[in-house]
Amino acid sequence: MDILKKIQDHREDQKKLKWEGTFADYLDLLKERPYLAQSAHSRVYNMIKHKGVTEREDGVKTYSFFSDALYGLDEALERLVEEYFHPAARRLDVKKRILLLMGPVSGGKSTLVALLKRGLEEYTLTDEGAVYAIKGCPMHEDPLHLIPPHLRSDFEEQYGVKIEGSLSPLNTMRLEKEYDGRIEDVMVERIFFSEDKRTGIGTFSPSDPKSQDIADLTGSIDFSTIAEYGSESDPRAYRFDGELNKANRGIMEFQEMLKCDEKFLWHLLSLTQEGNFKAGRFALISADELIVAHTNESEYRSFIANKKNEALHSRMIVMPVPYNLRLSEEERIYEKMIKESDIKDVHIAPHTLRVAAMFTVLSRLKESNRGSISLLKKMYLYDGQNVEGYSDADVLEMKKEYADEGMSGIDPRYVINRISSTIIKKEMTSINALDVLRSLKDGLDSHASISKDDKERYLNFISIARKEYDEIAKKEVQKAFVYSYEESARTLMENYLDNVEAYCNKAKLHDPLTGDEMHPDEKLMRSIEEQIGISENAKKAFREEILIRISAYARKGKKFNYQSHERLREAIQKKLFADLKDVVKITTSSKTPDEQQLKKINEVVATLIDEYGYNSTSANELLRYVGSLLNR
């Protein structure tokens, strides 16, 4: 569809959503849809819930609202939603607190707030998130503030809606002068939140305390109208255009809040606790808004160390937003950042981002008090992978060891900066894991905030990631060679299964050539099982498990094949690769391969390209590297 047509359709859709009527008309709407009177906190909570909630196997809730933009923060987000947004939506005392997101740089705090703001903009376009305000009010005031205080208990009994807040000075005057006190005639309109249009979303960023004015928050006197209205205390002579005014009914973001001058923070004491703030020569002005701020850990520690900040600190709910600690999610972060950049057309060889993610996640983990577990095993356990000897209960215990795990380490921007630097400097069209690890290592020298001790730790993590990549690379080539010998793999598997069946049933096999009876080939079975660490004591249980799986497939009318048991498939591949290792070494390291070797190399390169996502350059680089590893 033509873009101009889409713009026109969008404009028409927006027109259809508009609504205008009297306060009496609005009450009719409210009778049918009581949720229209929800508070700002309730609106945010319902917006998140509206997108869908699922539960992971370990019981952690995940919210679709965040899933496309924030990775690996499921526990932190569940805590945020269930410990702040949910009780605040139910009008519990948590509602009277500033939400302070505290975490390391590039950890997702700004992204989280941006998601909430964009989400509210979209949510107010829906029926469930519709917002109505007194028409012409610069603060988009709740129409229910028109109900006199002495009638509010009657109203709650009739409509089931609790009213909080008082009518603003401007609308109090308008009610008398424009509507002659007839509340039912006051015009109400549907509004749509927009940060660009400063409707329902406010953003305050600290600047030079000497030049920044409190008017940025609370509005200011309009001197051009004083002659007309005769007094600075006339609300018509005041511009209610501060960020606190404009954020009413929605969300107010304080960027780097703890860097703000004290005079800007004082207004928050009354706003959070009482739901109002002081502006100009007027009575307190009611405001219903979610105040969210973000800061890093060092600034937060300095803030709470200052006794003068105790009053404000007691009105905060601090939510830690740590770095992601899940390997697969860290990989997704890099994929997203690359997709949004100009380097998205560069070929990145498979496992490159995973190896980089290993380095960053290792840098964020803390040594477990359980001496037997390495950081590498801990990383895999946190990622939901099976590590022999450890259960889900062990993972939960490890997560409880440190409250601040993930609050330090290497940030994602550093990795993307090093990848970008590698590509730009060398004008590469294809990069692999070794290129990135080399670049990460080189970058440590120019990273000003890294101490000598940290640098040594990080170099060790790069070395660990390199060793993991060596194993991944060998397995990748192993799979590609085995793929070329697919028929051999199937034959070996069938042979193994025949022997397992005879062993478990205490039966004998028949030699296909001579017809003689034979005992199961123990040597063959063990040569395969040993590839995946099956001990002599565990072999019987493993073989019986295989037989049970075959029977289960047969009952369902399915054939047990090469892909049916992951560990057995791995064992077959390793056994075949062990038998082929000499062929691989010769084929990949020969400077002048013969015709047969060249054919095999081409077959493997084609497999790596067609089946595993490599391009010609990265496939050949992988083969050369694995050849060098095998020849060491």
Sequence and secondary structure as in RCSB ss.txt:
>XXXX:A:sequence
MDILKKIQDHREDQKKLKWEGTFADYLDLLKERPYLAQSAHSRVYNMIKHKGVTEREDGVKTYSFFSDALYGLDE
ALERLVEEYFHPAARRLDVKKRILLLMGPVSGGKSTLVALLKRGLEEYTLTDEGAVYAIKGCPMHEDPLHLIPPH
LRSDFEEQYGVKIEGSLSPLNTMRLEKEYDGRIEDVMVERIFFSEDKRTGIGTFSPSDPKSQDIADLTGSIDFST
IAEYGSESDPRAYRFDGELNKANRGIMEFQEMLKCDEKFLWHLLSLTQEGNFKAGRFALISADELIVAHTNESEY
RSFIANKKNEALHSRMIVMPVPYNLRLSEEERIYEKMIKESDIKDVHIAPHTLRVAAMFTVLSRLKESNRGSISL
LKKMYLYDGQNVEGYSDADVLEMKKEYADEGMSGIDPRYVINRISSTIIKKEMTSINALDVLRSLKDGLDSHASI
SKDDKERYLNFISIARKEYDEIAKKEVQKAFVYSYEESARTLMENYLDNVEAYCNKAKLHDPLTGDEMHPDEKLM
RSIEEQIGISENAKKAFREEILIRISAYARKGKKFNYQSHERLREAIQKKLFADLKDVVKITTSSKTPDEQQLKK
INEVVATLIDEYGYNSTSANELLRYVGSLLNR
>XXXX:A:secstr
  HHHHHHHHHHHHHHH  EEEHHHHHHHHHH GGGG  HHHHHHHHHHHT EEE TTS EEEHHHHTT  S HH
HHHHHIIIIIHHHHTT GGGGSEEEEE  TTSSHHHHHHHHHHHHHHHTTSSTT EEEETT TT   GGGGS GG
GHHHHHHHH     S   HHHHHHHHHTTTT GGG EEEEE  BTTTTBSEEEE    TTT  THHHH EE HHH
HHHH  TT GGGEE  SHHHHTTTSEEEETTGGGS HHHHHHHHHHHHHSEE  TTSS EE   EEEEEE HHHH
HHHHHSGGGHHHHTTEEEEE      HHHHHHHHHHHHHTSTTTTSEE TTHHHHHHHHHHHHH    SSTT  H
HHHHHHHTT   TT  HHHHHHHHHH TTTTSSS  HHHHHHHHHHHHHHHT SEE HHHHHHHHHHHGGG TT 
 HHHHHHHHHHHHHHHHHHHHHHHHHHHHHHHHHTHHHHHHHHHHHHHHHHHHHTT  EE TTT  EE   HHHH
HHHHGGGT  TTTHHHHHHHHHHHHHHHHHTT    TTS HHHHHHHHHHHHHHHHHHHHHHHH SS  HHHHHH
HHHHHHHHHHHH   HHHHHHHHHHHHHHHT 
